[in-house]
Amino acid sequence: MLNADPGLTHARIRKILHDTGRPVITEPDKPIGRFLDAEAAVRDVQSSR
């Protein structure tokens, strides 16, 4: 992500990773986190430049 846009802030990186990830759900209605999708995150950064 930083290679695609070295000016990304920590907050922006976290938001991109969150927005491009998928929820991890082990029980109905109980998400426990997110699966990160690094490829989708890099594509998002590249498309926003």
Secondary structure, 3 states (H helix, E strand, C coil): CCCCCCCCCHHHHHHHHHHHCEEEEEECCEEEEEECCHHHHHHHHHHCC
